Amino acid sequence: VQLVESGGDLVQAGGSLRLSCVASGDTICISTMRWYRQTPGKGRELVAVISTGKTNYDDSVKGRFTISRDYDKDTLYLQMHSLKPEDTAVYYCNADTSVCPLLDSDSWGQGTQVTVFS
């Protein structure tokens, strides 16, 4: 499975962005999908999860971010509102493909940069 993120940009605090992650390959093997983010010197932080329609969020983004998935388009989204400078990070898409034993257990995209300035 290959994942390609897009939508990252430079935005003023309080603004909005929508990130997209297009999946290709054995997308039938994708179960849970996640958005992570990473800042320099820190590990990847889980931001949001979607699995069989259920969603979960890190406390720092609850009420501001929404994760969704379009199965017809094999695309994962992260709608971000009320952005804060502390949301600045590289955002990564992750797909769990463990249901297909011949594949790697998960896949990652290359990341998309979100920069929020005050």
Secondary structure as UniProt FT lines:
FT   STRAND          2..6
FT   STRAND          10..12
FT   TURN            13..14
FT   STRAND          17..24
FT   HELIX           27..29
FT   STRAND          33..38
FT   TURN            40..41
FT   STRAND          45..51
FT   TURN            52..53
FT   STRAND          54..57
FT   TURN            59..64
FT   STRAND          65..70
FT   TURN            71..74
FT   STRAND          75..80
FT   HELIX           85..87
FT   STRAND          89..96
FT   TURN            98..99
FT   TURN            101..102
FT   STRAND          106..108
FT   STRAND          112..117
//
